[in-house]
Amino acid sequence: MGRETGKGEMTKLVIFDIDGTIVNAYDAIQDSINYSLKSFGYKKVSSLVVRRSVGLGDRNFVTRFVAPEDVERVLLCYRCRHKSDLLYRSYVMPGTKKVLAALKRKGMTLAIVSNRPRKFSLILLKHLGLRKYFNVIACAKDKSELKPKPKMFLKILKRLKIGRKEALYIGDMAIDVRAGRRAGIRTVAIAGGSSFKSELKRESPYRIITKISEIIPLL
């Protein structure tokens, strides 16, 4: 099952980013990084700095704030703390569960592509009751898979035997739009996440939306 794209193809697969798209975990990330920074004598960072610094994996995130010789220790501290912060300081973006349920009823295959480590992605999705909606969860294993590289998308398409034109991707960052374009997948940018709307526009996504329910008419 699926919906026509307007060029004879059918949308069979909808891929989602996690942070800033279907989940808001910025408070959890801020609590974890500030706890870790304070533990090693570094200054805390603001919510805006956190929001603008995420998206390229937790190692790259931590590297922004500490000296090279402290990266491994601070990263370990961050990961230990983050397991609990995710459970208390994250929530599902409004309307997300209704949209996911509606897509499943339409017979869509749903997937996740995220730069967040798989361990924490699963903790988050299970805790918030979202895991059951997704057929495939792809998380970057190393820097060769980090978005905006298209590797994770191409693996999913191959695994599911679905064509690029039969897929749609939704993400909140400029790197999401770039990754979708490199994978040859129509990409919808959702404003209000880590990238400013002006940054999203510069990447020329298929559409820019302000709330997740707006993807339904696009299918």
Secondary structure, DSSP 8 states (H G I E B T S, - for coil): --EE-SSS-EE-EEEE-SBTTTEE-HHHHHHHHHHHHHHTT-----HHHHHHH-SS-HHHHHHTTS-GGGHHHHHHHHHHHHHHHHHHS-EE-TTHHHHHHHHHHTT-EEEEEESS-HHHHHHHHHHTT-GGG-SEEEE--STTT-TTS-HHHHHHHHHHT--GGGEEEEESSHHHHHHHHHHT-EEEEETTSSS-HHHHHHT--SEEESSGGGGGGG-
